[in-house]
Amino acid sequence: MISIISAIGSIGTFIMALFYFVSVSVQLYQMKISFIPALAFNQILLTKDSNQELHLINTTSNVTEHEDYLKLYNLGGGAARKITIEILLGEDKVIQTKYVNMLPSKEGYLIPINKKVFEELDSTIKNNGYESNMNIRLKYSHNVSRKEQEILLKGHIDSFNNYNEKDIYELQFM
């Protein structure tokens, strides 16, 4: 009788250890996922005033005048390393390249944009187009997987609002 109770106790201990192992494995996997970087841009507005000049405004900044940069954020929990940012016309014509060594989570990086980028955005708006020919290619790696990730984001312009002789558009990267 004692050996049967001992055997049942041993099987119960084994099952409890198995549940504990599965629980710890799931928690470690969740921790690994929380360290994966997720790079994205904030909300970007383009305005055209009565002089037909194009102005770029990042909604997270307090600047009310013309800006000439995009803000890249790491929305994930991990640190993105060796980031290469390429602004492209089409799929292959590189207009601008920037390198960032490391972008920790909850921090941003200002990507200055040049005149060619503004010209492309302006021509897209003038042609009443919504799909811009401007793309952004992001290549980065991180500490957990050590694999290089590559993302190609297409520029898309939506009409946001029109008032007081001022047109407002939203620039999104999808």
Summary of the structure (lengths in Angstrom):
residues: 174
radius of gyration: 24.7
end to end distance: 68.1
largest distance: 95.2
contacts: 474
relative contact order: 0.17
helix: 26%
strand: 47%
